[in-house]
Amino acid sequence: MEKKDKLYMSIYNDYYSGLLTEYQSQLISMYYDEDLSLLEMADRLSISPQGVRDALKRAEKTLEELEAKLHLVKKSEAIKELLENLKDKVSDSDKEEINKAIELLEN
């Protein structure tokens, strides 16, 4: 998996964690945010590394399917890009408002 793909898994988890089980979201967070190995995760969760891998793959697939159906991350990135482009065309006071909108999209 490429570095970009790893970043997207973390972003997808930010957007869709409420639609995963708590366990699935925890696995994604441990692997992508905390950068734990499968063995470290297995030790923490008291299960086999293969069990962690299987559950992690299912969670990843679920996140990818959610984004493929809902496109929330894709839409959010497109809106941020449009707002960034608008900043060059507006007054300084409007730029502040645009920055607030971008910040809301990022959090």
N, CA, C and O atoms as CSV, one atom per row, in Angstrom:
chain,resi,resn,atom,element,x,y,z
A,1,MET,N,N,0.837,-1.177,0.000
A,1,MET,CA,C,0.000,0.000,0.000
A,1,MET,C,C,0.886,1.245,0.000
A,1,MET,O,O,1.829,1.343,0.785
A,2,GLU,N,N,0.581,2.181,-0.872
A,2,GLU,CA,C,1.356,3.404,-0.978
A,2,GLU,C,C,1.107,4.323,0.215
A,2,GLU,O,O,0.110,4.196,0.926
A,3,LYS,N,N,2.029,5.235,0.410
A,3,LYS,CA,C,1.924,6.193,1.505
A,3,LYS,C,C,0.614,6.984,1.399
A,3,LYS,O,O,-0.047,7.225,2.409
A,4,LYS,N,N,0.240,7.388,0.182
A,4,LYS,CA,C,-0.997,8.138,-0.044
A,4,LYS,C,C,-2.208,7.309,0.386
A,4,LYS,O,O,-3.133,7.828,1.010
A,5,ASP,N,N,-2.196,6.029,0.051
A,5,ASP,CA,C,-3.300,5.148,0.428
A,5,ASP,C,C,-3.414,5.038,1.938
A,5,ASP,O,O,-4.520,5.002,2.478
A,6,LYS,N,N,-2.278,4.985,2.622
A,6,LYS,CA,C,-2.285,4.907,4.083
A,6,LYS,C,C,-2.896,6.175,4.674
A,6,LYS,O,O,-3.669,6.111,5.631
A,7,LEU,N,N,-2.551,7.312,4.108
A,7,LEU,CA,C,-3.123,8.567,4.578
A,7,LEU,C,C,-4.631,8.559,4.381
A,7,LEU,O,O,-5.380,8.997,5.255
A,8,TYR,N,N,-5.075,8.062,3.235
A,8,TYR,CA,C,-6.509,8.042,2.970
A,8,TYR,C,C,-7.263,7.111,3.918
A,8,TYR,O,O,-8.400,7.411,4.283
A,9,MET,N,N,-6.675,6.011,4.317
A,9,MET,CA,C,-7.342,5.141,5.277
A,9,MET,C,C,-7.592,5.881,6.587
A,9,MET,O,O,-8.658,5.751,7.188
A,10,SER,N,N,-6.628,6.639,7.015
A,10,SER,CA,C,-6.775,7.421,8.233
A,10,SER,C,C,-7.859,8.482,8.056
A,10,SER,O,O,-8.677,8.698,8.951
A,11,ILE,N,N,-7.858,9.136,6.910
A,11,ILE,CA,C,-8.883,10.154,6.621
A,11,ILE,C,C,-10.262,9.503,6.536
A,11,ILE,O,O,-11.227,10.019,7.100
A,12,TYR,N,N,-10.356,8.383,5.842
A,12,TYR,CA,C,-11.635,7.678,5.760
A,12,TYR,C,C,-12.143,7.324,7.152
A,12,TYR,O,O,-13.337,7.440,7.430
A,13,ASN,N,N,-11.249,6.897,8.015
A,13,ASN,CA,C,-11.647,6.549,9.379
A,13,ASN,C,C,-12.176,7.789,10.108
A,13,ASN,O,O,-13.130,7.692,10.881
A,14,ASP,N,N,-11.564,8.945,9.867
A,14,ASP,CA,C,-12.062,10.178,10.467
A,14,ASP,C,C,-13.497,10.462,10.026
A,14,ASP,O,O,-14.328,10.866,10.840
A,15,TYR,N,N,-13.786,10.257,8.767
A,15,TYR,CA,C,-15.112,10.535,8.223
A,15,TYR,C,C,-16.142,9.464,8.582
A,15,TYR,O,O,-17.282,9.786,8.916
A,16,TYR,N,N,-15.747,8.209,8.515
A,16,TYR,CA,C,-16.721,7.122,8.567
A,16,TYR,C,C,-16.633,6.244,9.816
A,16,TYR,O,O,-17.311,5.219,9.886
A,17,SER,N,N,-15.819,6.618,10.798
A,17,SER,CA,C,-15.645,5.745,11.967
A,17,SER,C,C,-16.963,5.437,12.669
A,17,SER,O,O,-17.127,4.362,13.245
A,18,GLY,N,N,-17.894,6.374,12.621
A,18,GLY,CA,C,-19.199,6.142,13.243
A,18,GLY,C,C,-20.005,5.055,12.561
A,18,GLY,O,O,-20.970,4.547,13.133
A,19,LEU,N,N,-19.623,4.691,11.346
A,19,LEU,CA,C,-20.324,3.641,10.610
A,19,LEU,C,C,-19.637,2.281,10.729
A,19,LEU,O,O,-20.162,1.266,10.274
A,20,LEU,N,N,-18.456,2.277,11.348
A,20,LEU,CA,C,-17.742,1.031,11.629
A,20,LEU,C,C,-18.080,0.584,13.045
A,20,LEU,O,O,-18.633,1.346,13.839
A,21,THR,N,N,-17.739,-0.656,13.343
A,21,THR,CA,C,-17.830,-1.060,14.742
A,21,THR,C,C,-16.701,-0.356,15.486
A,21,THR,O,O,-15.720,0.070,14.875
A,22,GLU,N,N,-16.837,-0.234,16.783
A,22,GLU,CA,C,-15.788,0.400,17.575
A,22,GLU,C,C,-14.464,-0.346,17.403
A,22,GLU,O,O,-13.399,0.267,17.334
A,23,TYR,N,N,-14.546,-1.668,17.334
A,23,TYR,CA,C,-13.359,-2.505,17.157
A,23,TYR,C,C,-12.677,-2.218,15.823
A,23,TYR,O,O,-11.454,-2.092,15.770
A,24,GLN,N,N,-13.453,-2.116,14.748
A,24,GLN,CA,C,-12.878,-1.839,13.433
A,24,GLN,C,C,-12.206,-0.471,13.411
A,24,GLN,O,O,-11.098,-0.326,12.894
A,25,SER,N,N,-12.869,0.517,13.965
A,25,SER,CA,C,-12.295,1.856,14.013
A,25,SER,C,C,-11.013,1.866,14.837
A,25,SER,O,O,-10.046,2.542,14.485
A,26,GLN,N,N,-11.011,1.119,15.929
A,26,GLN,CA,C,-9.821,1.021,16.773
A,26,GLN,C,C,-8.663,0.392,15.994
A,26,GLN,O,O,-7.529,0.864,16.083
A,27,LEU,N,N,-8.935,-0.654,15.243
A,27,LEU,CA,C,-7.893,-1.304,14.446
A,27,LEU,C,C,-7.290,-0.342,13.423
A,27,LEU,O,O,-6.070,-0.259,13.284
A,28,ILE,N,N,-8.143,0.376,12.719
A,28,ILE,CA,C,-7.667,1.336,11.722
A,28,ILE,C,C,-6.812,2.400,12.395
A,28,ILE,O,O,-5.744,2.750,11.893
A,29,SER,N,N,-7.269,2.905,13.510
A,29,SER,CA,C,-6.532,3.940,14.236
A,29,SER,C,C,-5.178,3.429,14.729
A,29,SER,O,O,-4.166,4.121,14.613
A,30,MET,N,N,-5.168,2.229,15.271
A,30,MET,CA,C,-3.916,1.666,15.773
A,30,MET,C,C,-2.911,1.476,14.639
A,30,MET,O,O,-1.727,1.775,14.795
A,31,TYR,N,N,-3.379,0.985,13.517
A,31,TYR,CA,C,-2.478,0.661,12.412
A,31,TYR,C,C,-2.032,1.908,11.650
A,31,TYR,O,O,-0.847,2.072,11.357
A,32,TYR,N,N,-2.983,2.786,11.331
A,32,TYR,CA,C,-2.657,3.933,10.477
A,32,TYR,C,C,-2.267,5.190,11.252
A,32,TYR,O,O,-1.416,5.950,10.792
A,33,ASP,N,N,-2.861,5.420,12.400
A,33,ASP,CA,C,-2.552,6.632,13.159
A,33,ASP,C,C,-1.391,6.415,14.136
A,33,ASP,O,O,-0.495,7.251,14.254
A,34,GLU,N,N,-1.428,5.279,14.830
A,34,GLU,CA,C,-0.371,4.995,15.805
A,34,GLU,C,C,0.813,4.262,15.184
A,34,GLU,O,O,1.861,4.129,15.816
A,35,ASP,N,N,0.655,3.788,13.956
A,35,ASP,CA,C,1.700,3.095,13.209
A,35,ASP,C,C,2.206,1.844,13.928
A,35,ASP,O,O,3.402,1.552,13.935
A,36,LEU,N,N,1.263,1.112,14.535
A,36,LEU,CA,C,1.627,-0.136,15.199
A,36,LEU,C,C,1.717,-1.263,14.183
A,36,LEU,O,O,1.011,-1.255,13.174
A,37,SER,N,N,2.571,-2.216,14.446
A,37,SER,CA,C,2.662,-3.398,13.588
A,37,SER,C,C,1.517,-4.343,13.939
A,37,SER,O,O,0.853,-4.184,14.963
A,38,LEU,N,N,1.301,-5.323,13.076
A,38,LEU,CA,C,0.267,-6.317,13.348
A,38,LEU,C,C,0.579,-7.077,14.637
A,38,LEU,O,O,-0.324,-7.402,15.409
A,39,LEU,N,N,1.845,-7.353,14.858
A,39,LEU,CA,C,2.249,-8.065,16.074
A,39,LEU,C,C,1.974,-7.223,17.317
A,39,LEU,O,O,1.471,-7.735,18.317
A,40,GLU,N,N,2.302,-5.941,17.257
A,40,GLU,CA,C,2.035,-5.062,18.401
A,40,GLU,C,C,0.529,-4.967,18.681
A,40,GLU,O,O,0.093,-4.961,19.832
A,41,MET,N,N,-0.231,-4.893,17.622
A,41,MET,CA,C,-1.688,-4.842,17.783
A,41,MET,C,C,-2.211,-6.140,18.377
A,41,MET,O,O,-3.070,-6.133,19.259
A,42,ALA,N,N,-1.684,-7.251,17.886
A,42,ALA,CA,C,-2.106,-8.558,18.384
A,42,ALA,C,C,-1.808,-8.692,19.874
A,42,ALA,O,O,-2.629,-9.211,20.630
A,43,ASP,N,N,-0.645,-8.229,20.290
A,43,ASP,CA,C,-0.291,-8.272,21.708
A,43,ASP,C,C,-1.254,-7.431,22.536
A,43,ASP,O,O,-1.709,-7.859,23.597
A,44,ARG,N,N,-1.562,-6.238,22.051
A,44,ARG,CA,C,-2.476,-5.350,22.769
A,44,ARG,C,C,-3.881,-5.933,22.879
A,44,ARG,O,O,-4.556,-5.789,23.899
A,45,LEU,N,N,-4.301,-6.591,21.811
A,45,LEU,CA,C,-5.676,-7.095,21.744
A,45,LEU,C,C,-5.808,-8.556,22.175
A,45,LEU,O,O,-6.911,-9.099,22.238
A,46,SER,N,N,-4.682,-9.175,22.466
A,46,SER,CA,C,-4.653,-10.587,22.879
A,46,SER,C,C,-5.292,-11.507,21.850
A,46,SER,O,O,-6.059,-12.407,22.191
A,47,ILE,N,N,-4.960,-11.262,20.576
A,47,ILE,CA,C,-5.393,-12.159,19.504
A,47,ILE,C,C,-4.190,-12.407,18.601
A,47,ILE,O,O,-3.136,-11.796,18.780
A,48,SER,N,N,-4.347,-13.298,17.642
A,48,SER,CA,C,-3.237,-13.628,16.749
A,48,SER,C,C,-3.014,-12.512,15.731
A,48,SER,O,O,-3.943,-11.775,15.404
A,49,PRO,N,N,-1.789,-12.388,15.234
A,49,PRO,CA,C,-1.535,-11.407,14.172
A,49,PRO,C,C,-2.407,-11.642,12.932
A,49,PRO,O,O,-2.833,-10.699,12.266
A,50,GLN,N,N,-2.661,-12.920,12.641
A,50,GLN,CA,C,-3.534,-13.236,11.498
A,50,GLN,C,C,-4.952,-12.737,11.748
A,50,GLN,O,O,-5.609,-12.246,10.830
A,51,GLY,N,N,-5.421,-12.857,12.979
A,51,GLY,CA,C,-6.748,-12.343,13.338
A,51,GLY,C,C,-6.819,-10.830,13.178
A,51,GLY,O,O,-7.818,-10.287,12.704
A,52,VAL,N,N,-5.746,-10.162,13.580
A,52,VAL,CA,C,-5.673,-8.700,13.414
A,52,VAL,C,C,-5.698,-8.359,11.934
A,52,VAL,O,O,-6.447,-7.480,11.507
A,53,ARG,N,N,-4.881,-9.054,11.151
A,53,ARG,CA,C,-4.798,-8.778,9.716
A,53,ARG,C,C,-6.145,-8.961,9.039
A,53,ARG,O,O,-6.561,-8.117,8.246
A,54,ASP,N,N,-6.830,-10.055,9.345
A,54,ASP,CA,C,-8.130,-10.323,8.724
A,54,ASP,C,C,-9.148,-9.248,9.082
A,54,ASP,O,O,-9.869,-8.754,8.216
A,55,ALA,N,N,-9.204,-8.887,10.361
A,55,ALA,CA,C,-10.156,-7.870,10.812
A,55,ALA,C,C,-9.804,-6.500,10.224
A,55,ALA,O,O,-10.694,-5.727,9.870
A,56,LEU,N,N,-8.516,-6.206,10.123
A,56,LEU,CA,C,-8.070,-4.936,9.558
A,56,LEU,C,C,-8.446,-4.856,8.082
A,56,LEU,O,O,-8.919,-3.816,7.624
A,57,LYS,N,N,-8.246,-5.920,7.344
A,57,LYS,CA,C,-8.593,-5.944,5.917
A,57,LYS,C,C,-10.097,-5.742,5.722
A,57,LYS,O,O,-10.512,-5.039,4.800
A,58,ARG,N,N,-10.910,-6.349,6.581
A,58,ARG,CA,C,-12.364,-6.152,6.485
A,58,ARG,C,C,-12.731,-4.693,6.759
A,58,ARG,O,O,-13.581,-4.126,6.073
A,59,ALA,N,N,-12.096,-4.093,7.754
A,59,ALA,CA,C,-12.363,-2.693,8.086
A,59,ALA,C,C,-11.943,-1.779,6.936
A,59,ALA,O,O,-12.666,-0.845,6.591
A,60,GLU,N,N,-10.776,-2.045,6.343
A,60,GLU,CA,C,-10.306,-1.256,5.204
A,60,GLU,C,C,-11.287,-1.355,4.038
A,60,GLU,O,O,-11.606,-0.355,3.395
A,61,LYS,N,N,-11.751,-2.547,3.780
A,61,LYS,CA,C,-12.695,-2.759,2.674
A,61,LYS,C,C,-13.985,-1.989,2.931
A,61,LYS,O,O,-14.544,-1.383,2.016
A,62,THR,N,N,-14.454,-2.013,4.169
A,62,THR,CA,C,-15.666,-1.289,4.518
A,62,THR,C,C,-15.482,0.209,4.301
A,62,THR,O,O,-16.361,0.867,3.744
A,63,LEU,N,N,-14.341,0.755,4.740
A,63,LEU,CA,C,-14.075,2.180,4.547
A,63,LEU,C,C,-14.024,2.539,3.065
A,63,LEU,O,O,-14.584,3.553,2.648
A,64,GLU,N,N,-13.362,1.721,2.284
A,64,GLU,CA,C,-13.271,1.982,0.845
A,64,GLU,C,C,-14.644,1.926,0.188
A,64,GLU,O,O,-14.936,2.731,-0.696
A,65,GLU,N,N,-15.490,0.990,0.604
A,65,GLU,CA,C,-16.841,0.883,0.058
A,65,GLU,C,C,-17.691,2.099,0.445
A,65,GLU,O,O,-18.465,2.606,-0.366
A,66,LEU,N,N,-17.540,2.558,1.686
A,66,LEU,CA,C,-18.282,3.743,2.123
A,66,LEU,C,C,-17.892,4.967,1.304
A,66,LEU,O,O,-18.761,5.721,0.866
A,67,GLU,N,N,-16.608,5.169,1.094
A,67,GLU,CA,C,-16.167,6.317,0.300
A,67,GLU,C,C,-16.624,6.171,-1.150
A,67,GLU,O,O,-17.007,7.161,-1.774
A,68,ALA,N,N,-16.591,4.968,-1.691
A,68,ALA,CA,C,-17.032,4.746,-3.066
A,68,ALA,C,C,-18.519,5.076,-3.233
A,68,ALA,O,O,-18.936,5.519,-4.303
A,69,LYS,N,N,-19.309,4.868,-2.196
A,69,LYS,CA,C,-20.748,5.153,-2.264
A,69,LYS,C,C,-21.077,6.596,-1.906
A,69,LYS,O,O,-21.929,7.212,-2.547
A,70,LEU,N,N,-20.416,7.143,-0.895
A,70,LEU,CA,C,-20.793,8.452,-0.360
A,70,LEU,C,C,-19.923,9.608,-0.858
A,70,LEU,O,O,-20.394,10.743,-0.927
A,71,HIS,N,N,-18.693,9.343,-1.197
A,71,HIS,CA,C,-17.759,10.343,-1.736
A,71,HIS,C,C,-17.555,11.553,-0.826
A,71,HIS,O,O,-17.285,12.645,-1.324
A,72,LEU,N,N,-17.674,11.394,0.470
A,72,LEU,CA,C,-17.530,12.531,1.378
A,72,LEU,C,C,-16.125,13.112,1.367
A,72,LEU,O,O,-15.964,14.333,1.388
A,73,VAL,N,N,-15.114,12.268,1.337
A,73,VAL,CA,C,-13.734,12.748,1.331
A,73,VAL,C,C,-13.453,13.461,0.004
A,73,VAL,O,O,-12.870,14.545,-0.011
A,74,LYS,N,N,-13.859,12.861,-1.080
A,74,LYS,CA,C,-13.647,13.448,-2.404
A,74,LYS,C,C,-14.334,14.812,-2.509
A,74,LYS,O,O,-13.746,15.768,-3.016
A,75,LYS,N,N,-15.574,14.900,-2.031
A,75,LYS,CA,C,-16.313,16.162,-2.085
A,75,LYS,C,C,-15.665,17.213,-1.192
A,75,LYS,O,O,-15.561,18.378,-1.576
A,76,SER,N,N,-15.239,16.815,-0.026
A,76,SER,CA,C,-14.607,17.739,0.904
A,76,SER,C,C,-13.321,18.306,0.310
A,76,SER,O,O,-13.064,19.505,0.416
A,77,GLU,N,N,-12.524,17.461,-0.306
A,77,GLU,CA,C,-11.283,17.920,-0.939
A,77,GLU,C,C,-11.565,18.870,-2.099
A,77,GLU,O,O,-10.836,19.843,-2.293
A,78,ALA,N,N,-12.607,18.598,-2.865
A,78,ALA,CA,C,-12.968,19.477,-3.977
A,78,ALA,C,C,-13.425,20.842,-3.463
A,78,ALA,O,O,-13.077,21.873,-4.039
A,79,ILE,N,N,-14.191,20.849,-2.396
A,79,ILE,CA,C,-14.652,22.113,-1.811
A,79,ILE,C,C,-13.466,22.904,-1.273
A,79,ILE,O,O,-13.384,24.116,-1.477
A,80,LYS,N,N,-12.542,22.224,-0.584
A,80,LYS,CA,C,-11.345,22.915,-0.073
A,80,LYS,C,C,-10.548,23.539,-1.219
A,80,LYS,O,O,-10.074,24.669,-1.102
A,81,GLU,N,N,-10.402,22.822,-2.301
A,81,GLU,CA,C,-9.659,23.332,-3.451
A,81,GLU,C,C,-10.345,24.565,-4.040
A,81,GLU,O,O,-9.677,25.544,-4.374
A,82,LEU,N,N,-11.665,24.524,-4.169
A,82,LEU,CA,C,-12.402,25.683,-4.676
A,82,LEU,C,C,-12.248,26.885,-3.757
A,82,LEU,O,O,-12.072,28.011,-4.220
A,83,LEU,N,N,-12.314,26.641,-2.458
A,83,LEU,CA,C,-12.151,27.735,-1.504
A,83,LEU,C,C,-10.745,28.326,-1.565
A,83,LEU,O,O,-10.576,29.543,-1.491
A,84,GLU,N,N,-9.741,27.468,-1.698
A,84,GLU,CA,C,-8.361,27.959,-1.820
A,84,GLU,C,C,-8.214,28.840,-3.063
A,84,GLU,O,O,-7.544,29.871,-3.018
A,85,ASN,N,N,-8.834,28.437,-4.161
A,85,ASN,CA,C,-8.771,29.225,-5.394
A,85,ASN,C,C,-9.495,30.558,-5.249
A,85,ASN,O,O,-9.083,31.558,-5.836
A,86,LEU,N,N,-10.564,30.574,-4.474
A,86,LEU,CA,C,-11.320,31.810,-4.248
A,86,LEU,C,C,-10.542,32.831,-3.430
A,86,LEU,O,O,-10.733,34.037,-3.588
A,87,LYS,N,N,-9.679,32.353,-2.568
A,87,LYS,CA,C,-8.933,33.262,-1.697
A,87,LYS,C,C,-8.139,34.294,-2.486
A,87,LYS,O,O,-7.968,35.421,-2.023
A,88,ASP,N,N,-7.662,33.939,-3.646
A,88,ASP,CA,C,-6.877,34.858,-4.469
A,88,ASP,C,C,-7.751,35.936,-5.126
A,88,ASP,O,O,-7.224,36.912,-5.660
A,89,LYS,N,N,-9.055,35.769,-5.093
A,89,LYS,CA,C,-9.953,36.656,-5.833
A,89,LYS,C,C,-10.815,37.547,-4.938
A,89,LYS,O,O,-11.675,38.279,-5.428
A,90,VAL,N,N,-10.581,37.485,-3.631
A,90,VAL,CA,C,-11.448,38.226,-2.713
A,90,VAL,C,C,-10.632,39.145,-1.803
A,90,VAL,O,O,-9.403,39.086,-1.761
A,91,SER,N,N,-11.354,39.987,-1.085
A,91,SER,CA,C,-10.709,40.913,-0.155
A,91,SER,C,C,-10.145,40.168,1.048
A,91,SER,O,O,-10.444,38.994,1.268
A,92,ASP,N,N,-9.318,40.879,1.827
A,92,ASP,CA,C,-8.699,40.263,2.999
A,92,ASP,C,C,-9.732,39.813,4.028
A,92,ASP,O,O,-9.570,38.762,4.647
A,93,SER,N,N,-10.784,40.593,4.216
A,93,SER,CA,C,-11.807,40.200,5.200
A,93,SER,C,C,-12.536,38.930,4.745
A,93,SER,O,O,-12.898,38.085,5.564
A,94,ASP,N,N,-12.744,38.808,3.442
A,94,ASP,CA,C,-13.383,37.597,2.923
A,94,ASP,C,C,-12.445,36.397,3.017
A,94,ASP,O,O,-12.893,35.267,3.209
A,95,LYS,N,N,-11.148,36.643,2.881
A,95,LYS,CA,C,-10.174,35.556,3.003
A,95,LYS,C,C,-10.248,34.916,4.383
A,95,LYS,O,O,-10.101,33.703,4.533
A,96,GLU,N,N,-10.478,35.753,5.383
A,96,GLU,CA,C,-10.594,35.242,6.750
A,96,GLU,C,C,-11.780,34.285,6.873
A,96,GLU,O,O,-11.678,33.239,7.514
A,97,GLU,N,N,-12.885,34.645,6.266
A,97,GLU,CA,C,-14.073,33.783,6.278
A,97,GLU,C,C,-13.822,32.479,5.520
A,97,GLU,O,O,-14.255,31.407,5.944
A,98,ILE,N,N,-13.133,32.586,4.420
A,98,ILE,CA,C,-12.805,31.387,3.642
A,98,ILE,C,C,-11.883,30.483,4.446
A,98,ILE,O,O,-12.055,29.264,4.444
A,99,ASN,N,N,-10.922,31.058,5.125
A,99,ASN,CA,C,-10.019,30.261,5.973
A,99,ASN,C,C,-10.791,29.531,7.059
A,99,ASN,O,O,-10.473,28.385,7.379
A,100,LYS,N,N,-11.801,30.178,7.630
A,100,LYS,CA,C,-12.646,29.528,8.651
A,100,LYS,C,C,-13.407,28.347,8.044
A,100,LYS,O,O,-13.540,27.296,8.670
A,101,ALA,N,N,-13.899,28.532,6.830
A,101,ALA,CA,C,-14.619,27.451,6.149
A,101,ALA,C,C,-13.696,26.272,5.856
A,101,ALA,O,O,-14.080,25.116,6.033
A,102,ILE,N,N,-12.486,26.570,5.410
A,102,ILE,CA,C,-11.504,25.508,5.142
A,102,ILE,C,C,-11.159,24.774,6.429
A,102,ILE,O,O,-11.063,23.547,6.446
A,103,GLU,N,N,-10.975,25.526,7.499
A,103,GLU,CA,C,-10.667,24.907,8.795
A,103,GLU,C,C,-11.783,23.971,9.245
A,103,GLU,O,O,-11.515,22.894,9.777
A,104,LEU,N,N,-13.028,24.376,9.033
A,104,LEU,CA,C,-14.153,23.503,9.386
A,104,LEU,C,C,-14.127,22.196,8.588
A,104,LEU,O,O,-14.420,21.127,9.122
A,105,LEU,N,N,-13.779,22.296,7.328
A,105,LEU,CA,C,-13.701,21.099,6.496
A,105,LEU,C,C,-12.569,20.165,6.935
A,105,LEU,O,O,-12.670,18.946,6.794
A,106,GLU,N,N,-11.500,20.747,7.466
A,106,GLU,CA,C,-10.347,19.934,7.855
A,106,GLU,C,C,-10.532,19.274,9.213
A,106,GLU,O,O,-9.830,18.310,9.519
A,107,ASN,N,N,-11.439,19.756,10.025
A,107,ASN,CA,C,-11.634,19.186,11.367
A,107,ASN,C,C,-12.812,18.290,11.456
A,107,ASN,O,O,-13.093,17.744,12.522
